[in-house]
């Protein structure tokens, strides 16, 4: 019998849902998300699925992302919040990117003093500096959010935050230099972070090119961490895919020899023919797992990511 650690290193048979259509697409002309959207941050709570996602207007160079909200009864068909963005930096320059709610275990959100806690990367994309900084905010109802925190970390993109016991763990893409790597940090309060001295994940499999991005980590059982992460699987014509890695402590990782475990559908879904990353994964209440991911077709890019898809998987327990 294969133990839990090694079962997570096996192939993952994700089956797409949604009748070959995105679960969320661009908003109507004039909406805050009428040109770009990506990075779904989804969760299940109180009998419904909720999702936050960054959306933007404008051309690629001048885009400024704000946070939208959508809800669903089944995790497949979503309705957007009618008031449009529910959170923004507020200076019409800096974006809210790659939102990450505080989670535990298999993707359950953690409320502290009955409040959601959310971290995000922010950047002045039109400024062209490449600077990405980590910030956080909190909300009681998920629609009215506190003023963003001061900078918590520099060069931080795509955070994933997990609470294990009393310790907050953060994984993120370090964008300080090329190639991008995945870093890990710890905190006692989720505000002040102690960064491990070395990256915990780098480019070392033949399918990976240029960068690692969008680490997303869960803790399905004590002493077991699972990370889904993205990389370019081809540089021409620029395609991304997802790999999986497993760890006993969240610091030392082993990648699956079957990577990538999830990639674009080039035949049935033209809207995701090249990119399937910026993902969230949670275990479903009835068992099994669901992924939501940002997608886009082949270059040239009039839009950045502009659709969100979903797929389900029975899970590693069925590989016994």
C-alpha positions as CSV (number, residue, x, y, z in Angstrom):
1,X,0.0,0.0,0.0
2,X,1.3,3.4,-1.0
3,X,1.5,5.9,1.9
4,X,-0.3,9.3,1.7
5,X,2.9,11.2,0.8
6,X,3.6,9.1,-2.3
7,X,0.0,8.9,-3.4
8,X,0.1,12.7,-3.9
9,X,3.1,12.2,-6.3
10,X,1.0,10.1,-8.7
11,X,-0.8,11.4,-11.8
12,X,-3.9,13.5,-11.2
13,X,-6.9,12.9,-13.5
14,X,-8.7,16.3,-13.5
15,X,-12.0,16.4,-15.4
16,X,-13.3,19.7,-16.6
17,X,-16.8,21.0,-15.9
18,X,-18.9,23.8,-17.2
19,X,-20.1,22.7,-20.6
20,X,-16.9,23.8,-22.3
21,X,-17.6,27.4,-21.2
22,X,-15.8,29.5,-18.6
23,X,-17.3,29.6,-15.2
24,X,-16.6,33.3,-15.1
25,X,-15.9,35.5,-18.1
26,X,-15.3,39.2,-18.8
27,X,-17.8,41.7,-17.7
28,X,-19.9,43.9,-20.0
29,X,-18.4,47.0,-21.5
30,X,-17.9,49.5,-18.8
31,X,-17.5,47.0,-16.0
32,X,-14.4,46.9,-13.9
33,X,-13.5,43.5,-15.4
34,X,-14.3,44.1,-19.1
35,X,-10.8,43.3,-20.4
36,X,-8.8,41.2,-17.9
37,X,-9.5,38.7,-15.1
38,X,-7.6,35.9,-13.4
39,X,-6.4,34.4,-10.1
40,X,-9.6,32.9,-8.7
41,X,-9.6,32.7,-4.9
42,X,-12.5,30.3,-4.2
43,X,-13.8,28.7,-1.0
44,X,-16.9,26.9,0.4
45,X,-18.6,28.3,3.4
46,X,-22.2,28.2,4.8
47,X,-23.5,26.1,2.0
48,X,-22.2,28.1,-0.9
49,X,-19.1,28.7,-3.0
50,X,-17.6,32.2,-3.1
51,X,-14.9,33.5,-5.3
52,X,-12.7,36.6,-5.3
53,X,-10.9,37.4,-8.5
54,X,-8.9,40.4,-9.8
55,X,-10.4,42.2,-12.8
56,X,-9.4,45.2,-14.9
57,X,-10.2,47.5,-17.7
58,X,-7.8,49.1,-20.1
59,X,-5.1,47.8,-22.3
60,X,-2.4,45.4,-21.1
61,X,0.1,48.0,-20.3
62,X,-2.3,50.3,-18.4
63,X,-4.4,47.8,-16.5
64,X,-5.2,48.3,-12.8
65,X,-6.8,45.3,-11.1
66,X,-9.6,45.5,-8.5
67,X,-11.1,42.7,-6.6
68,X,-14.4,41.2,-7.7
69,X,-16.7,38.7,-6.0
70,X,-18.9,35.9,-7.4
71,X,-21.0,33.2,-5.7
72,X,-22.3,29.8,-6.8
73,X,-24.4,26.9,-5.4
74,X,-22.3,24.2,-7.1
75,X,-18.8,25.7,-7.7
76,X,-19.4,25.6,-11.5
77,X,-21.9,28.2,-12.3
78,X,-21.2,31.6,-10.7
79,X,-23.0,34.9,-10.5
80,X,-21.0,38.1,-10.1
81,X,-21.7,40.5,-7.3
82,X,-23.9,43.3,-8.8
83,X,-21.9,46.1,-7.0
84,X,-18.8,45.1,-9.0
85,X,-15.5,45.6,-7.3
86,X,-15.6,44.9,-3.5
87,X,-12.0,45.9,-2.8
88,X,-9.3,48.1,-4.4
89,X,-6.1,49.8,-3.3
90,X,-7.8,53.1,-4.2
91,X,-5.1,55.2,-5.9
92,X,-6.1,54.3,-9.5
93,X,-2.5,53.1,-10.0
94,X,-1.7,50.0,-7.9
95,X,-3.4,46.7,-8.5
96,X,-4.8,44.1,-6.3
97,X,-3.2,40.9,-7.6
98,X,-3.4,37.2,-6.7
99,X,-5.6,37.3,-3.6
100,X,-5.1,34.6,-0.9
101,X,-7.4,33.9,2.0
102,X,-6.1,32.4,5.2
103,X,-6.7,28.7,5.0
104,X,-6.0,25.4,6.9
105,X,-6.1,21.7,6.1
106,X,-7.7,20.9,2.8
107,X,-8.6,24.5,1.8
108,X,-11.1,25.6,4.5
109,X,-10.9,29.3,5.2
110,X,-10.0,30.4,8.7
111,X,-11.9,33.2,10.3
112,X,-10.2,35.0,13.1
113,X,-12.5,37.0,15.5
114,X,-15.1,36.2,12.9
115,X,-13.2,38.0,10.2
116,X,-11.7,36.8,6.9
117,X,-8.1,37.6,6.4
118,X,-6.8,38.1,2.9
119,X,-3.3,38.7,1.5
120,X,-2.5,40.0,-2.0
121,X,0.4,41.1,-4.1
122,X,0.3,44.7,-5.4
123,X,2.1,46.4,-8.2
124,X,2.0,49.6,-10.3
125,X,1.9,47.7,-13.6
126,X,1.9,50.8,-15.8
127,X,5.0,52.0,-13.9
128,X,7.0,49.2,-15.4
129,X,9.3,48.7,-12.4
130,X,8.3,45.1,-11.8
131,X,8.0,45.8,-8.1
132,X,5.5,43.5,-6.3
133,X,4.8,43.9,-2.6
134,X,2.8,41.9,-0.1
135,X,-0.1,43.4,1.8
136,X,-3.1,42.2,3.8
137,X,-6.6,43.2,4.8
138,X,-9.6,41.7,6.6
139,X,-13.4,41.8,6.5
140,X,-16.3,40.6,8.5
141,X,-18.8,40.1,5.6
142,X,-16.3,39.6,2.7
143,X,-17.6,42.8,1.0
144,X,-16.3,45.6,3.2
145,X,-12.6,45.4,3.6
146,X,-10.1,47.3,5.8
147,X,-7.6,49.7,4.4
148,X,-4.6,47.6,3.1
149,X,-1.7,47.1,5.4
150,X,1.7,48.6,4.8
151,X,4.2,46.6,2.8
152,X,5.0,43.2,4.5
153,X,7.4,41.8,2.0
154,X,9.1,43.0,-1.2
155,X,9.3,41.0,-4.4
156,X,6.3,38.9,-3.5
157,X,3.9,37.6,-6.1
158,X,1.1,35.1,-5.8
159,X,1.0,34.4,-2.0
160,X,-0.5,31.3,-0.4
161,X,-1.1,31.5,3.3
162,X,-1.8,28.5,5.6
163,X,-2.2,28.4,9.3
164,X,-0.8,25.3,11.0
165,X,-1.3,25.3,14.7
166,X,-0.5,28.9,15.8
167,X,2.0,29.5,13.0
168,X,1.2,31.3,9.7
169,X,3.1,29.9,6.7
170,X,3.5,31.8,3.5
171,X,4.7,30.6,0.1
172,X,5.1,33.0,-2.9
173,X,6.9,33.6,-6.1
174,X,10.0,35.6,-5.6
175,X,10.2,38.0,-8.5
176,X,13.4,39.8,-7.5
177,X,15.5,38.1,-10.1
178,X,15.1,35.6,-13.0
179,X,14.3,32.8,-12.9
180,X,11.5,33.2,-10.4
181,X,11.6,30.8,-7.5
182,X,9.2,29.8,-4.7
183,X,10.1,31.1,-1.2
184,X,8.7,30.2,2.2
185,X,8.3,32.4,5.3
186,X,6.7,32.1,8.8
187,X,4.9,34.5,11.1
188,X,3.4,34.6,14.5
189,X,0.7,37.1,13.5
190,X,0.5,37.1,9.7
191,X,2.0,40.6,9.5
192,X,5.7,40.3,10.2
193,X,7.4,37.5,8.3
194,X,10.6,35.6,8.7
195,X,11.9,34.6,5.3
196,X,13.8,31.3,4.9
197,X,17.3,32.1,3.5
198,X,17.0,29.9,0.4
199,X,14.2,29.2,-2.1
200,X,12.2,26.0,-1.4
201,X,11.4,25.3,-5.0
202,X,13.3,26.1,-8.3
203,X,13.5,25.1,-11.9
204,X,14.8,21.5,-12.1
205,X,12.3,19.5,-14.3
206,X,12.6,19.3,-18.0
207,X,9.1,20.6,-18.7
208,X,9.7,23.8,-16.6
209,X,10.9,27.0,-18.4
210,X,11.8,30.5,-17.3
211,X,9.8,30.8,-14.0
212,X,7.9,29.1,-11.3
213,X,4.7,30.9,-10.3
214,X,1.4,30.6,-8.4
215,X,2.4,28.3,-5.6
216,X,-0.7,27.1,-3.8
217,X,-0.3,24.9,-0.7
218,X,-2.6,22.7,1.4
219,X,-2.0,20.6,4.5
220,X,-4.3,17.6,3.9
221,X,-3.1,15.8,7.0
222,X,-0.5,16.4,9.8
223,X,3.0,16.3,8.5
224,X,2.0,16.5,4.8
225,X,2.0,19.5,2.6
226,X,0.9,19.6,-1.1
227,X,1.8,22.4,-3.5
228,X,0.4,23.0,-7.0
229,X,2.6,25.4,-8.9
230,X,2.8,26.8,-12.4
231,X,5.6,27.1,-15.0
232,X,5.9,27.7,-18.7
233,X,5.7,24.3,-20.3
234,X,6.6,25.7,-23.7
235,X,8.2,29.0,-24.6
236,X,7.0,28.9,-28.1
237,X,4.1,29.5,-28.4
238,X,4.1,30.3,-24.6
239,X,2.1,27.7,-22.7
240,X,1.7,27.1,-19.0
241,X,0.8,24.1,-17.0
242,X,0.7,23.0,-13.3
243,X,3.0,20.7,-11.4
244,X,2.6,19.2,-8.0
245,X,5.1,18.8,-5.2
246,X,4.9,17.2,-1.7
247,X,6.7,18.0,1.6
248,X,6.7,16.8,5.2
249,X,7.6,20.2,6.6
250,X,6.6,22.8,4.0
251,X,10.3,23.6,3.3
252,X,11.9,20.6,1.6
253,X,9.8,19.6,-1.4
254,X,9.7,16.6,-3.8
255,X,8.2,17.1,-7.2
256,X,6.0,14.5,-8.9
257,X,7.8,12.6,-11.7
258,X,4.4,12.8,-13.5
259,X,4.4,16.6,-13.8
260,X,2.8,18.5,-15.3
261,X,-0.5,17.2,-13.8
262,X,-2.8,19.7,-15.4
263,X,-2.5,21.8,-18.6
264,X,-4.5,23.6,-21.3
265,X,-7.2,22.0,-23.3
266,X,-6.2,22.9,-26.9
267,X,-9.1,21.3,-28.6
268,X,-12.5,21.8,-26.9
269,X,-11.8,25.1,-25.1
270,X,-10.1,27.7,-27.3
271,X,-10.3,30.2,-24.4
272,X,-7.9,28.1,-22.4
273,X,-5.7,26.8,-25.2
274,X,-2.4,28.1,-23.7
275,X,-2.7,29.1,-20.1
276,X,-4.1,27.3,-17.0
277,X,-2.6,28.7,-13.9
278,X,-3.3,31.2,-11.0
279,X,-5.3,28.4,-9.3
280,X,-7.2,27.5,-6.2
281,X,-7.8,23.9,-5.1
282,X,-10.1,22.8,-2.3
283,X,-11.5,19.5,-1.1
284,X,-15.3,19.4,-1.6
285,X,-17.8,18.7,1.2
286,X,-18.8,15.5,-0.4
287,X,-15.2,14.4,-1.1
288,X,-13.1,14.8,-4.1
289,X,-11.3,18.0,-5.1
290,X,-12.1,21.0,-7.3
291,X,-9.7,23.4,-9.0
292,X,-10.4,26.8,-10.4
293,X,-7.9,28.4,-12.7
294,X,-7.2,31.5,-14.8
295,X,-7.1,30.9,-18.6
296,X,-6.2,32.5,-21.9
297,X,-5.6,31.5,-25.5
298,X,-2.6,31.9,-27.7
299,X,-0.7,35.1,-28.2
300,X,-0.9,37.9,-29.2
301,X,-2.6,39.1,-26.0
302,X,-5.3,41.8,-26.4
303,X,-6.3,40.6,-22.9
304,X,-4.3,39.1,-20.2
305,X,-6.1,36.1,-18.6
306,X,-9.7,36.7,-19.4
307,X,-11.6,33.6,-18.3
308,X,-11.9,31.2,-15.3
309,X,-12.3,27.5,-15.7
310,X,-12.9,24.6,-13.3
311,X,-12.2,20.9,-13.0
312,X,-12.7,18.1,-10.5
313,X,-10.7,15.1,-9.4
314,X,-11.5,12.1,-7.2
315,X,-8.3,12.6,-5.2
316,X,-5.2,10.5,-4.2
317,X,-7.1,8.3,-1.8
318,X,-8.5,6.5,-4.9
319,X,-5.0,5.5,-6.0
320,X,-4.5,3.1,-3.2
